[in-house]
Amino acid sequence: MGFVAELLISAFLVISGVFGFVGSYGLVKLKNTLQRLHAPTKATTLGVGGVLIASMIFFYVEKGQFSIHELLITLFLFLTAPITANFIAKAYMARNLREKDLPDSKGDYGWSVYDDPPEQTPDT
């Protein structure tokens, strides 16, 4: 394996380790659920993605084959982490906040589960 490949793989692993550590530390040290939600969905996702990219580079250099599995895992992780964070935030809001504590909504449907949809009137 060449020096450049080893350097690139090592850089991805070190950066991934830093992101993973920061995300895990934030999950432990932040106070409430919405603050804790930020750490794993951002930093830890980048950490795991970096490890998977380093794995892709390693197997390409070592075996000469491009591994699609790591790429698919990375893409799936980057697509599902924001959606999961959104669901957790909405569940937290539904459980812990009252409607008077929420800011005014600009849309037709209001805040997630708090407002009923507008009445539909038949066109005459």
N, CA and C atoms as an extended XYZ file, in Angstrom:
372
Properties=species:S:1:pos:R:3:atomname:S:1:resname:S:1:resid:I:1 pbc="F F F"
N         0.864       -1.169        0.000 N   MET     1
C         0.000        0.000        0.000 CA  MET     1
C         0.905        1.225        0.000 C   MET     1
N         0.536        2.195       -0.792 N   GLY     2
C         1.349        3.388       -0.927 CA  GLY     2
C         1.209        4.348        0.251 C   GLY     2
N         2.196        5.236        0.361 N   PHE     3
C         2.205        6.207        1.456 CA  PHE     3
C         1.006        7.157        1.384 C   PHE     3
N         0.642        7.568        0.187 N   VAL     4
C        -0.479        8.507        0.029 CA  VAL     4
C        -1.787        7.855        0.461 C   VAL     4
N        -1.982        6.599        0.112 N   ALA     5
C        -3.201        5.889        0.510 CA  ALA     5
C        -3.263        5.730        2.023 C   ALA     5
N        -2.124        5.367        2.638 N   GLU     6
C        -2.103        5.239        4.090 CA  GLU     6
C        -2.354        6.568        4.782 C   GLU     6
N        -1.790        7.625        4.235 N   LEU     7
C        -2.000        8.959        4.798 CA  LEU     7
C        -3.468        9.379        4.682 C   LEU     7
N        -4.073        9.109        3.550 N   LEU     8
C        -5.480        9.465        3.346 CA  LEU     8
C        -6.395        8.665        4.269 C   LEU     8
N        -6.148        7.373        4.388 N   ILE     9
C        -6.951        6.531        5.281 CA  ILE     9
C        -6.769        6.962        6.731 C   ILE     9
N        -5.535        7.235        7.116 N   SER    10
C        -5.271        7.681        8.490 CA  SER    10
C        -5.944        9.013        8.784 C   SER    10
N        -5.905        9.924        7.829 N   ALA    11
C        -6.551       11.225        8.025 CA  ALA    11
C        -8.055       11.058        8.222 C   ALA    11
N        -8.690       10.223        7.400 N   PHE    12
C       -10.129        9.985        7.563 CA  PHE    12
C       -10.437        9.358        8.919 C   PHE    12
N        -9.600        8.420        9.364 N   LEU    13
C        -9.846        7.768       10.651 CA  LEU    13
C        -9.655        8.724       11.821 C   LEU    13
N        -8.654        9.575       11.765 N   VAL    14
C        -8.421       10.535       12.855 CA  VAL    14
C        -9.542       11.571       12.901 C   VAL    14
N        -9.909       12.092       11.758 N   ILE    15
C       -11.003       13.077       11.717 CA  ILE    15
C       -12.302       12.432       12.186 C   ILE    15
N       -12.539       11.197       11.777 N   SER    16
C       -13.741       10.486       12.217 CA  SER    16
C       -13.738       10.268       13.719 C   SER    16
N       -12.587        9.932       14.260 N   GLY    17
C       -12.479        9.749       15.706 CA  GLY    17
C       -12.769       11.032       16.467 C   GLY    17
N       -12.278       12.153       15.955 N   VAL    18
C       -12.552       13.445       16.606 CA  VAL    18
C       -14.045       13.748       16.563 C   VAL    18
N       -14.662       13.574       15.406 N   PHE    19
C       -16.107       13.818       15.301 CA  PHE    19
C       -16.896       12.880       16.211 C   PHE    19
N       -16.520       11.619       16.247 N   GLY    20
C       -17.208       10.666       17.116 CA  GLY    20
C       -17.069       11.016       18.582 C   GLY    20
N       -15.858       11.433       18.981 N   PHE    21
C       -15.642       11.822       20.370 CA  PHE    21
C       -16.454       13.059       20.739 C   PHE    21
N       -16.441       14.063       19.870 N   VAL    22
C       -17.196       15.289       20.146 CA  VAL    22
C       -18.696       14.997       20.221 C   VAL    22
N       -19.207       14.171       19.317 N   GLY    23
C       -20.624       13.822       19.344 CA  GLY    23
C       -21.008       13.043       20.584 C   GLY    23
N       -20.174       12.102       20.975 N   SER    24
C       -20.459       11.311       22.177 CA  SER    24
C       -20.355       12.160       23.436 C   SER    24
N       -19.358       13.029       23.488 N   TYR    25
C       -19.195       13.918       24.637 CA  TYR    25
C       -20.389       14.866       24.753 C   TYR    25
N       -20.841       15.388       23.621 N   GLY    26
C       -22.016       16.264       23.635 CA  GLY    26
C       -23.267       15.541       24.087 C   GLY    26
N       -23.405       14.294       23.707 N   LEU    27
C       -24.570       13.514       24.119 CA  LEU    27
C       -24.586       13.326       25.628 C   LEU    27
N       -23.430       13.156       26.228 N   VAL    28
C       -23.346       12.940       27.671 CA  VAL    28
C       -23.479       14.254       28.444 C   VAL    28
N       -22.867       15.321       27.966 N   LYS    29
C       -22.752       16.538       28.753 CA  LYS    29
C       -23.882       17.559       28.561 C   LYS    29
N       -24.587       17.533       27.444 N   LEU    30
C       -25.629       18.542       27.243 CA  LEU    30
C       -26.832       18.262       28.132 C   LEU    30
N       -27.593       19.310       28.445 N   LYS    31
C       -28.590       19.235       29.513 CA  LYS    31
C       -29.916       18.591       29.119 C   LYS    31
N       -30.591       19.123       28.103 N   ASN    32
C       -31.922       18.589       27.804 CA  ASN    32
C       -31.943       17.834       26.473 C   ASN    32
N       -33.080       17.273       26.164 N   THR    33
C       -33.208       16.392       25.006 CA  THR    33
C       -32.906       17.102       23.696 C   THR    33
N       -33.401       18.302       23.519 N   LEU    34
C       -33.182       18.990       22.251 CA  LEU    34
C       -31.721       19.379       22.074 C   LEU    34
N       -31.018       19.697       23.145 N   GLN    35
C       -29.586       19.958       23.032 CA  GLN    35
C       -28.830       18.664       22.758 C   GLN    35
N       -29.202       17.592       23.418 N   ARG    36
C       -28.546       16.301       23.204 CA  ARG    36
C       -28.772       15.768       21.798 C   ARG    36
N       -29.857       16.147       21.208 N   LEU    37
C       -30.204       15.674       19.876 CA  LEU    37
C       -29.204       16.164       18.834 C   LEU    37
N       -28.655       17.331       19.029 N   HIS    38
C       -27.763       17.926       18.048 CA  HIS    38
C       -26.444       17.154       17.914 C   HIS    38
N       -25.905       16.715       19.039 N   ALA    39
C       -24.588       16.072       19.012 CA  ALA    39
C       -24.548       14.781       18.193 C   ALA    39
N       -25.408       13.806       18.449 N   PRO    40
C       -25.273       12.573       17.677 CA  PRO    40
C       -25.719       12.695       16.228 C   PRO    40
N       -26.665       13.584       15.947 N   THR    41
C       -27.141       13.656       14.565 CA  THR    41
C       -26.171       14.401       13.664 C   THR    41
N       -25.332       15.220       14.202 N   LYS    42
C       -24.374       15.940       13.364 CA  LYS    42
C       -22.979       15.317       13.457 C   LYS    42
N       -22.379       15.408       14.618 N   ALA    43
C       -20.974       15.025       14.754 CA  ALA    43
C       -20.757       13.525       14.616 C   ALA    43
N       -21.553       12.733       15.284 N   THR    44
C       -21.345       11.290       15.233 CA  THR    44
C       -21.661       10.739       13.848 C   THR    44
N       -22.617       11.315       13.163 N   THR    45
C       -22.915       10.895       11.798 CA  THR    45
C       -21.719       11.136       10.889 C   THR    45
N       -21.074       12.283       11.044 N   LEU    46
C       -19.877       12.545       10.249 CA  LEU    46
C       -18.738       11.603       10.637 C   LEU    46
N       -18.654       11.258       11.918 N   GLY    47
C       -17.619       10.323       12.358 CA  GLY    47
C       -17.786        8.949       11.740 C   GLY    47
N       -18.983        8.423       11.773 N   VAL    48
C       -19.234        7.099       11.186 CA  VAL    48
C       -19.064        7.152        9.666 C   VAL    48
N       -19.508        8.223        9.052 N   GLY    49
C       -19.327        8.369        7.609 CA  GLY    49
C       -17.864        8.387        7.211 C   GLY    49
N       -17.034        9.049        8.005 N   GLY    50
C       -15.600        9.082        7.713 CA  GLY    50
C       -14.941        7.720        7.839 C   GLY    50
N       -15.338        6.956        8.838 N   VAL    51
C       -14.796        5.593        8.994 CA  VAL    51
C       -15.189        4.736        7.794 C   VAL    51
N       -16.406        4.869        7.336 N   LEU    52
C       -16.842        4.078        6.189 CA  LEU    52
C       -16.117        4.494        4.910 C   LEU    52
N       -15.856        5.785        4.751 N   ILE    53
C       -15.103        6.236        3.581 CA  ILE    53
C       -13.662        5.736        3.647 C   ILE    53
N       -13.060        5.750        4.840 N   ALA    54
C       -11.712        5.191        5.000 CA  ALA    54
C       -11.704        3.705        4.657 C   ALA    54
N       -12.744        2.987        5.041 N   SER    55
C       -12.852        1.570        4.705 CA  SER    55
C       -12.959        1.368        3.198 C   SER    55
N       -13.728        2.233        2.527 N   MET    56
C       -13.837        2.137        1.068 CA  MET    56
C       -12.479        2.331        0.402 C   MET    56
N       -11.736        3.322        0.860 N   ILE    57
C       -10.413        3.580        0.278 CA  ILE    57
C        -9.472        2.402        0.542 C   ILE    57
N        -9.494        1.877        1.752 N   PHE    58
C        -8.622        0.752        2.094 CA  PHE    58
C        -8.885       -0.447        1.195 C   PHE    58
N       -10.146       -0.831        1.046 N   PHE    59
C       -10.432       -2.016        0.248 CA  PHE    59
C       -10.203       -1.777       -1.237 C   PHE    59
N       -10.326       -0.542       -1.682 N   TYR    60
C       -10.017       -0.256       -3.082 CA  TYR    60
C        -8.518       -0.390       -3.332 C   TYR    60
N        -7.713        0.122       -2.401 N   VAL    61
C        -6.263        0.040       -2.561 CA  VAL    61
C        -5.778       -1.394       -2.356 C   VAL    61
N        -6.312       -2.095       -1.367 N   GLU    62
C        -5.835       -3.438       -1.009 CA  GLU    62
C        -6.302       -4.506       -2.000 C   GLU    62
N        -7.574       -4.497       -2.357 N   LYS    63
C        -8.139       -5.554       -3.208 CA  LYS    63
C        -8.305       -5.135       -4.664 C   LYS    63
N        -8.299       -3.832       -4.913 N   GLY    64
C        -8.496       -3.363       -6.285 CA  GLY    64
C        -9.951       -3.329       -6.702 C   GLY    64
N       -10.866       -3.499       -5.754 N   GLN    65
C       -12.297       -3.481       -6.052 CA  GLN    65
C       -12.956       -2.360       -5.271 C   GLN    65
N       -13.895       -1.723       -5.919 N   PHE    66
C       -14.657       -0.674       -5.261 CA  PHE    66
C       -15.799       -1.325       -4.478 C   PHE    66
N       -15.870       -1.033       -3.183 N   SER    67
C       -16.902       -1.629       -2.331 CA  SER    67
C       -18.104       -0.696       -2.254 C   SER    67
N       -19.210       -1.137       -2.772 N   ILE    68
C       -20.423       -0.325       -2.792 CA  ILE    68
C       -21.149       -0.363       -1.447 C   ILE    68
N       -20.887       -1.369       -0.631 N   HIS    69
C       -21.597       -1.527        0.641 CA  HIS    69
C       -21.362       -0.345        1.572 C   HIS    69
N       -20.107        0.072        1.708 N   GLU    70
C       -19.802        1.201        2.584 CA  GLU    70
C       -20.428        2.490        2.072 C   GLU    70
N       -20.438        2.651        0.762 N   LEU    71
C       -21.051        3.843        0.184 CA  LEU    71
C       -22.550        3.871        0.457 C   LEU    71
N       -23.198        2.735        0.327 N   LEU    72
C       -24.638        2.675        0.596 CA  LEU    72
C       -24.947        2.919        2.076 C   LEU    72
N       -24.126        2.377        2.962 N   ILE    73
C       -24.329        2.614        4.393 CA  ILE    73
C       -24.168        4.093        4.711 C   ILE    73
N       -23.140        4.721        4.137 N   THR    74
C       -22.911        6.149        4.366 CA  THR    74
C       -24.082        6.982        3.859 C   THR    74
N       -24.547        6.712        2.664 N   LEU    75
C       -25.678        7.463        2.114 CA  LEU    75
C       -26.938        7.262        2.945 C   LEU    75
N       -27.196        6.024        3.356 N   PHE    76
C       -28.362        5.743        4.180 CA  PHE    76
C       -28.277        6.487        5.511 C   PHE    76
N       -27.102        6.508        6.100 N   LEU    77
C       -26.907        7.202        7.371 CA  LEU    77
C       -27.132        8.703        7.223 C   LEU    77
N       -26.573        9.302        6.181 N   PHE    78
C       -26.740       10.741        5.967 CA  PHE    78
C       -28.181       11.111        5.618 C   PHE    78
N       -28.939       10.190        5.045 N   LEU    79
C       -30.340       10.478        4.731 CA  LEU    79
C       -31.262       10.273        5.927 C   LEU    79
N       -30.980        9.281        6.755 N   THR    80
C       -31.905        8.965        7.842 CA  THR    80
C       -31.653        9.750        9.123 C   THR    80
N       -30.438       10.212        9.364 N   ALA    81
C       -30.147       10.937       10.611 CA  ALA    81
C       -30.966       12.223       10.758 C   ALA    81
N       -31.095       13.072        9.733 N   PRO    82
C       -31.929       14.272        9.907 CA  PRO    82
C       -33.414       13.959       10.095 C   PRO    82
N       -33.894       12.924        9.433 N   ILE    83
C       -35.298       12.552        9.577 CA  ILE    83
C       -35.568       12.046       10.990 C   ILE    83
N       -34.665       11.232       11.502 N   THR    84
C       -34.802       10.738       12.867 CA  THR    84
C       -34.764       11.875       13.872 C   THR    84
N       -33.853       12.819       13.666 N   ALA    85
C       -33.771       13.974       14.565 CA  ALA    85
C       -35.061       14.788       14.527 C   ALA    85
N       -35.647       14.933       13.361 N   ASN    86
C       -36.907       15.663       13.241 CA  ASN    86
C       -38.024       14.956       14.012 C   ASN    86
N       -38.113       13.640       13.896 N   PHE    87
C       -39.142       12.897       14.627 CA  PHE    87
C       -38.950       12.979       16.133 C   PHE    87
N       -37.697       12.888       16.585 N   ILE    88
C       -37.435       12.988       18.014 CA  ILE    88
C       -37.785       14.375       18.527 C   ILE    88
N       -37.456       15.413       17.775 N   ALA    89
C       -37.785       16.784       18.185 CA  ALA    89
C       -39.295       16.990       18.253 C   ALA    89
N       -40.021       16.464       17.281 N   LYS    90
C       -41.483       16.617       17.302 CA  LYS    90
C       -42.107       15.844       18.458 C   LYS    90
N       -41.582       14.665       18.755 N   ALA    91
C       -42.093       13.903       19.895 CA  ALA    91
C       -41.810       14.638       21.200 C   ALA    91
N       -40.636       15.252       21.311 N   TYR    92
C       -40.308       16.036       22.504 CA  TYR    92
C       -41.258       17.223       22.637 C   TYR    92
N       -41.510       17.905       21.533 N   MET    93
C       -42.421       19.055       21.568 CA  MET    93
C       -43.832       18.627       21.952 C   MET    93
N       -44.290       17.528       21.399 N   ALA    94
C       -45.641       17.058       21.700 CA  ALA    94
C       -45.775       16.638       23.159 C   ALA    94
N       -44.719       16.135       23.724 N   ARG    95
C       -44.794       15.636       25.092 CA  ARG    95
C       -44.546       16.715       26.145 C   ARG    95
N       -43.669       17.671       25.859 N   ASN    96
C       -43.197       18.572       26.899 CA  ASN    96
C       -43.586       20.037       26.750 C   ASN    96
N       -44.011       20.460       25.586 N   LEU    97
C       -44.330       21.867       25.397 CA  LEU    97
C       -45.829       22.062       25.250 C   LEU    97
N       -46.305       23.188       25.757 N   ARG    98
C       -47.705       23.545       25.574 CA  ARG    98
C       -47.813       24.480       24.373 C   ARG    98
N       -48.995       24.566       23.827 N   GLU    99
C       -49.191       25.371       22.628 CA  GLU    99
C       -48.842       26.832       22.860 C   GLU    99
N       -49.080       27.340       24.058 N   LYS   100
C       -48.772       28.745       24.335 CA  LYS   100
C       -47.264       29.003       24.382 C   LYS   100
N       -46.456       27.967       24.574 N   ASP   101
C       -45.005       28.123       24.618 CA  ASP   101
C       -44.365       28.153       23.239 C   ASP   101
N       -45.101       27.772       22.214 N   LEU   102
C       -44.551       27.703       20.867 CA  LEU   102
C       -44.664       29.057       20.173 C   LEU   102
N       -43.716       29.385       19.312 N   PRO   103
C       -43.844       30.621       18.539 CA  PRO   103
C       -44.968       30.495       17.520 C   PRO   103
N       -45.423       31.622       16.993 N   ASP   104
C       -46.486       31.608       15.995 CA  ASP   104
C       -46.018       30.876       14.750 C   ASP   104
N       -46.922       30.081       14.185 N   SER   105
C       -46.579       29.371       12.957 CA  SER   105
C       -47.062       30.173       11.763 C   SER   105
N       -46.309       30.099       10.685 N   LYS   106
C       -46.634       30.853        9.482 CA  LYS   106
C       -47.417       30.031        8.460 C   LYS   106
N       -47.414       28.711        8.614 N   GLY   107
C       -48.059       27.849        7.626 CA  GLY   107
C       -49.536       27.642        7.899 C   GLY   107
N       -50.171       26.909        7.006 N   ASP   108
C       -51.590       26.618        7.135 CA  ASP   108
C       -51.873       25.612        8.244 C   ASP   108
N       -50.944       24.705        8.495 N   TYR   109
C       -51.192       23.618        9.432 CA  TYR   109
C       -50.603       23.841       10.811 C   TYR   109
N       -49.879       24.906       11.034 N   GLY   110
C       -49.346       25.186       12.356 CA  GLY   110
C       -48.172       24.295       12.698 C   GLY   110
N       -48.030       23.996       13.976 N   TRP   111
C       -46.901       23.222       14.461 CA  TRP   111
C       -47.253       21.747       14.539 C   TRP   111
N       -46.819       20.987       13.612 N   SER   112
C       -46.872       19.533       13.653 CA  SER   112
C       -48.217       19.000       14.125 C   SER   112
N       -48.296       18.560       15.358 N   VAL   113
C       -49.506       17.919       15.865 CA  VAL   113
C       -50.375       18.866       16.671 C   VAL   113
N       -50.032       20.131       16.756 N   TYR   114
C       -50.724       21.031       17.665 CA  TYR   114
C       -51.991       21.644       17.073 C   TYR   114
N       -51.987       21.936       15.797 N   ASP   115
C       -53.137       22.601       15.189 CA  ASP   115
C       -53.892       21.644       14.280 C   ASP   115
N       -55.192       21.825       14.209 N   ASP   116
C       -55.991       21.066       13.253 CA  ASP   116
C       -55.801       21.694       11.872 C   ASP   116
N       -55.938       20.903       10.818 N   PRO   117
C       -55.840       21.485        9.488 CA  PRO   117
C       -57.003       22.446        9.241 C   PRO   117
N       -56.823       23.398        8.344 N   PRO   118
C       -57.909       24.348        8.083 CA  PRO   118
C       -59.131       23.638        7.508 C   PRO   118
N       -60.279       24.205        7.771 N   GLU   119
C       -61.533       23.631        7.257 CA  GLU   119
C       -61.579       23.725        5.734 C   GLU   119
N       -62.000       22.664        5.117 N   GLN   120
C       -62.160       22.654        3.661 CA  GLN   120
C       -63.587       23.048        3.314 C   GLN   120
N       -63.737       24.049        2.508 N   THR   121
C       -65.076       24.470        2.070 CA  THR   121
C       -65.259       24.080        0.615 C   THR   121
N       -66.403       23.501        0.296 N   PRO   122
C       -66.627       23.127       -1.104 CA  PRO   122
C       -66.812       24.375       -1.972 C   PRO   122
N       -66.273       24.323       -3.161 N   ASP   123
C       -66.415       25.447       -4.107 CA  ASP   123
C       -67.840       25.431       -4.660 C   ASP   123
N       -68.460       26.587       -4.688 N   THR   124
C       -69.828       26.685       -5.252 CA  THR   124
C       -69.867       27.626       -6.399 C   THR   124
